[in-house]
């Protein structure tokens, strides 16, 4: 069982992912943008094992959130795996995200089986 932070501006996506993840006995926290996700991550950093984040969101997008988490020398954020789940298929953004330290990039819509498979790979590494 893992603690997973789902960051997406779409309520329906967050609800779908939460249903899948809780069905696998994971604990799920939710945020609707990167700024809120960072606040939750700071508050619950000992309880979160994985961050799942969208790219395009208002207030703070997913790539900015990833950069903030992985480039923070102060230790405010734990070094945890990040999985991008998005409709964005731009290869240059994927490369930028990989350079920022993500563990995976999944294109929406994703099935429950895809999520379970990717989670298994990301959480075991």
N, C-alpha and C positions, 0 to 999 in steps of 0.2 A: 504494500500500500504506500503510495506516494502522495505528497502534497503538491498540487498543481495550480498555478496561477494562470487563468485564461484571460487574456487581454484582447478585447475586440469591441468595436463600437456597435456591432449588430447584436441586439438582444437575442434574436432567434439563433444565431451562431453560438453565442455563449450558452444558451439553454441546451442546444443540441450536444455540444461538447460536454457540458456538465452531465447530461443524461448518460452519455457513453462512458465517461470517466468514473462517475459514481457507480455505474453498473459493474465496473471492474474494481470496486472498493477503494478508489482514490478519493482523497479529500480535495475539494475544489474551492478556490477563491476566485472571484471575478472582478474585473475592472473594465470600464468602457473606453479608456484611452491610456496612453503611455504615462502621463503624469499621475493619474490615479493608480496605475499599476506600480509605479515606483514607490508611491506612498505605502501601498499594501505590502510590497516586497520589503521595505524597511521595517515595517511594523511586525511582519511575520517571517522574517528572514530565516529563522531556525525551523520553520514549519514547511518551507517550500523547497521542493526537490527539482522542479521543472517549471519553466515559463513557456506558455504557448501564446504567441503574439501575432496579430495581424500587422500588415504594413501600413495601410492607409486608414488613418483615424484622425479625428479632430483633436485639438489641443496639443497633443504630442504624438507623432507617428511612431510606428514600431521600430524603424531603423534608428531614430533618435533615442528611443528607450534602450535598445540593445547597446548602442554606443555608450550611453550613460552608465549602464550596468557594468560593461566590460572594460571601460577606460577609467574607472573611478579608483584613484589611489588611496582614498580615505578608508576604504573597507566598509562603507555604508551598505553595500550590496554584496551578498554572497556570490561566489563564483559557481553558478549553477548552469545546467544545460538550458539552452533556449531553442525552441522549435517555432519556426514561422509557419503560419497557416493563413494563406492569402489567395486572392484571385489574381494577383500580380505575377505574370510570367516573364518579366523583363530579365534577361540573362545578366545584364550588367548590375542590376539591383541584387540578384542572387549572389553574384560574386562579391559585391560590396558587403553583403550580410555575412557571407562565409568568412571574409577577412576580419569581420567584427566578432567572430567567434561563435556563430550559431552552429547547432548540431544537425539541423535538418530544415528543409523547405518543402512544404506540402501545398499543392494547389487545391483550392475549394472548387467544387464541393468534395469533401472527403467522407468516406464511409466509416462506419464503426470499425470494420475490419482493418482498414488502412491505419486508423488512429491506434488501434491495439498493436499492430505490427510495428509501427514507427516508435511508439512508446517503449515497447520491449527493447528495441535496438538502442534507443537513446538512454534509457534508464540503466541498462546493463553496462554501458561503456563508462 
